[in-house]
Amino acid sequence: MVRFKNRWLLVEFLPIPSIPQSGAVAQTIQLNLDGRQIHSVLKQSILSNYGDIGWGAVALSLSVKYFSPTTNICIIRVGREQHKIVWGALTLLDGLENMRLIPHVVHVSGTIKHVQLAAIAHNRTVIARYRAMANAPVAYQDSYDAYLESSNRDIESLED
């Protein structure tokens, strides 16, 4: 019995505002995407940058396991030998669905457990940034508390 070895990539999509606003407060931008759209854009990036050979190497092992439109993070599973191809294709992306963005690979792991822990920690960091931009007091209750609980459940329920 052969075990398939995977790499798990935690990716944050950082949107670039289309019109720079001088003196304006930075706003959070939510992407209206899902896993299928990210998979198809990643497939197109691999095909255009690495050709059919690159896509043939990656196609069977590539899957988008999780995407959060609130914090713009994504968990991608790919085969161990091909993770650099996917990472390169992510780096060469310049936009999704007519929106300019910067994909930032936050964490790469060999196990789903470690990428889950990194995703939960990163979610907390992003929500803390959102609260700081809103100048919310520390004990303030907002919708982000419910989001953190539901996203923690969703991330912890992921399976290989």
N, C-alpha and C positions, 0 to 999 in steps of 0.2 A: 504494500500500500504506500503510495507516494503522497506526501503532504504538499499542498501548494503554499508557497511562501509569498506573502503579500507585503506591500508597504502601504501605509495609510498616510495621506496628506491632509493636513488641516489648512485650508486656504481661506483668506479673508479677501473679499472683493471691495476695494476702496474706490468709491465713485468719485469722479472728477466733475465738479460743477461746470456746466457749459458756459456760463457767463460769470467771470470773476467780479465779485461785488466788493468794492472798496469800503472798508469800515463796517461791513455787515457782519452779523454774528453767524458763525458757522452753523449750518443746519445738518441734521442727519438725513440721509437720502436712503430710502428703502428701495431695493430692487424688486421688481415684479417678475421673478423668475421661479423656475422649479428645476428639479434634477434633470429632467429630459432635455431642457433647453441648454443647461450647462454641458451635458454630455454631448449634444450635437455641435455646440460651438467648439468644444475641446476636440471633437473628432475632426472638424474642419481645420482647426489649427494644426493638428498632427499631420493631416493629409497635405496641407499646403507647405509645411516646413520640413517634414520628414518623408513625405511621399507614401506610396502604397506599402512599402516595406516597413516603415515606422508604424503605420496603422495596423498592418498585419501582425506585428509583434505585440501590440498593445490591445487590440480589439477584444480578445477573449477575457482579459482580466480586468478591464476598465469598468468601474461602476461608481456612480455618484450615490453615496449612501444617505447623505443628509445635507439640507440647505436651509438656512434660517434667513428669511427676508428682513427680519428686524435687525440682526447684527451683521448680516451679509457674510456669514461664515459657511463653509462647505467642507464636508468630509468625503474624500475620494479614495477608493481602494484600487490598487493596481499591482500587478506582479512585481516581485522584487527586482528582477533583471531589467524591467522596463520603466521603473519609476523616474529615471532621469529624462527619458523621452517625454513623459507627461509633464514633469516639472518644467522642462524647456518649452513645451507647447503652452503651458500656463503663462510662463514669463513673456512669451511672444504675443499673447493676447493683448489687444488694445481696446476691445469693447464687446459688450453683450447687448443684443437687442437695441441697437442704435444708441447705446449709452456708453460713454467713455469711462473706463475704469482701469485700476491697477490691481492685478492679482498679486497677493502677498502670501507666500507659503509661510505659515506661522510655525508649523511643527511637522516633522516626518517621523513616523514610528513604525516598528515592525509588528506591533500588536494593537488590536482595537482598544484594549483597556487603556493604554497610555495616551492614545489620541482622544479617547473620551475624556480623560482627566484634563488634558490640555484644552479641549474645547470648552469644558465647563469653566475652567479658570479664565479662559479668554473671554467667554460670555460675560463673566462677572466684571472683568476689566472694561469691556466695551460699555456695559450698562453704567458703570461708575463714571466713565467719560461722559455719557449722555446726561447723567444727573448733574455732573459738574458744569456742563454747558448750560443747563437749565437753572443753575444756582439753587438747587433744591437742598433743603436742610437734611442732615444725616438721618433723622428718624421719620422723614416724610414717606408716607405710603403712596405708591403710584402703581400704574399698570405694569411696570417693569418687574415688580415682585412676583406677580402671577406668571409673567413671561419666563422669569428665571426658573421657577418651579416646573412649568410645563416643558421648557427646553431641557432641563436636567433629566426629566423622565424620558423624553424622546431620545436624547443622546445615550442615556444608560441602557435603553431598550434595543439599541443597535446590536446586531449579531453578524458574525462573519459570514 
